[in-house]
Amino acid sequence: MTALNLRHFRGEEVAVPEFSATEAKNSFGRVLDTAFSQGMVAITKRDRATAVVLSLDAYEALVNAQSHPLTRLSHEFDDLLASMQTPKARDAMLDAFDASPEELGQAAVAAVHR
């Protein structure tokens, strides 16, 4: 079993366990267990991925992401906006607006070094 890299529904590259078609036929229970634990499994024929077995959770996430991309993005935006509305975030923004150019430069350099 080797790893194949595929992009999942969010566009991030992930390593996917790989089984040959013969392995999948002879050990389908292991293929299902791996798909359940890893989210998906690639099935190869002649060293080329030809099929993918998805867990139900991965399938539902893929279908939901494709059918409601704007809703998903809207929720992500709302969550991000809510996280920026905390007293700590407000105080940090006020400090940033009150900072001198030198202080902003020092903060930027410090952030890069973290």
VENPEBEL-V430504 format. One record per backbone hydrogen bond with DSSP energy under -0.5 kcal/mol. NH is the residue of the N-H (numbers start at 1). CO is the residue of the C=O. If there is no record, write none. Layout:
# VENPEBEL-V430504
<<NH,CO> <NH,CO>>
This chain:
# VENPEBEL-V430504
<<4,16> <6,4> <6,14> <8,12> <11,8> <14,6> <16,4> <17,40> <18,2> <19,42> <21,44> <24,20> <25,21> <26,22> <27,23> <28,25> <30,27> <31,27> <32,28> <33,29> <34,30> <35,31> <36,32> <37,33> <38,34> <39,35> <41,53> <42,17> <43,51> <44,19> <45,48> <48,45> <50,43> <51,43> <53,41> <54,52> <55,39> <59,55> <60,56> <61,57> <62,58> <63,59> <64,60> <65,61> <66,62> <67,63> <68,64> <72,68> <73,69> <74,70> <75,71> <76,72> <77,73> <78,74> <79,75> <80,76> <81,77> <82,78> <83,79> <84,80> <85,82> <86,83> <90,86> <91,87> <92,88> <93,89> <94,90> <95,91> <96,92> <97,93> <98,94> <99,95> <99,96> <104,100> <105,101> <106,102> <107,103> <108,104> <109,105> <110,106> <111,107> <112,108> <113,109> <114,110>>
